[in-house]
Amino acid sequence: MPDEYDVIIIGAGIAGVSTAFHLSQRGCRVLVLERRFVAAEATGRSSGLVRMHYDLEAESRLAWASFDYFRNWRERVGGECGFTCTGFLQIVDPAHNGQLRANVAMHQRIGIPSLLVTADDVKRLAPAFATDDFELAAYEPESGYADPGSTSASLMTAARERGARLIQDCRVSQIKTSGGRVIGVETNRGGFAAPAVLNAAGARAADIGRMVGVELPIDTWWHEVAFIRRPPAIPSHPTVIDDSLFLYFRPETGGLTLVALEDNSQFGKSPDGDADYVTPGFVERAVERLCQRVPGMDAGSLKTAYSGCDGITPDQRAILDQAGPEGFYVACGFSGTGFKLGPAVGACMTELILDGQARTVDISPFTLRRFETGKLLWGEHAYQTLWR
């Protein structure tokens, strides 16, 4: 007789451990199965930005609901998430000023502390920045970044304190069904029974879906980041997404700046690739663009560079849904932006599994069926494709 649980979660990235945390809060018997270790892949390689600026309202609502966790982590979860308030700037090409104005208005309507600022305002906020190539930016004074490893570990620890079980080095080989519903899983560590299974397997989510005949339109997406030691003349700075230069960057402790590019992404590679590898020329391109926004950063030095892999959908938005046999749920396809949404995603998936509908945020736009109907998720006032 296999061990019995209320819910089995496949994957211990941010979506999986957050859902385990929220399920355990409601008294569920939860089992988390992880093929490596907590936050081993996309989450652990996340850049950790915590901001609410999206051009899709549903995503901004998820980020806003999650933000209250990050800024009140000890009270709401326990442990540490490493949240650091730096302020956040969204810089856009002047051609997208209209979209920026509309998105800031949307954020303010939701309740997000977001301001429309001028290039002169940005110069006062960050004197080291070059500001002569754009006119407007969005500014979130309370946003910043958090530590993905600490965030995930504390969520899993809190879930385990409430009775959840974690099995690492565990690979799922089969999802068992009977009469059109899920009844459990088979793994290299034995069989486990449950009437509900959540697929939170990141870049491997499509493989898990096929075990129950569910085709998830998820490809693999590899992304590269570098940590640069700032020269003494360059102080710390806000967290920035700079769509005009196709890059983002944020400060890190120890006088470092994390920088990554939004273009030249790699799609379709195996998720088992070498995460310590970056493509030739990446660091040079990243530093060159960073110096366009922060002149003088070329006097810094490289500390390290690495890559990470996530699952990406055709519209670069998540899938949060029940699909296939009764009791099979999916929280995947976050397309590289799932970390900051994680706390609210876990709450919403818990409500979907236990109550039949999410209440924290309406996640119905993230249905799998949108890909069948052709109603993909594009921002109400879209800028451009993020990853390309």
Buried (B, 14 or more C-beta within 10 A) or exposed (E): EBBEBBBBBBBBBBBBBBBBBBBBBBEBBBBBBBBEBBBBBBBBBBBBBBBBBBBBBBBBBBBBBBBEBBBEBEEBBEBBBBBBBBBBBBBBBEEBBEBBBBBBEBBEEBEBBBEBBEBEBBBEBBEBBBBEBBBBBBBBBBBBBBBBBBBBBBBBBBBBEBEBBBBBEBEBEEBBBEEEEBBBBBBEEEBBBBBBBBBBBBBBBBBBBEBBEBEBBBBBBBBBBBBBBBEEEBEBBBBBBBBBBBBBBBBBEEBBBBBBBBEBBBEEBEBEBEBEEBEEEBBEBBBBBBBBBBEEBEEBEEBEBBBBBBBBBBBBBBBBBBBBBEBBBBBBBBBBBBBBBBBBBBBBBBBBBBEEEBEBBBBBBBBBEBBEEEEEBEBEBBBBEBBE
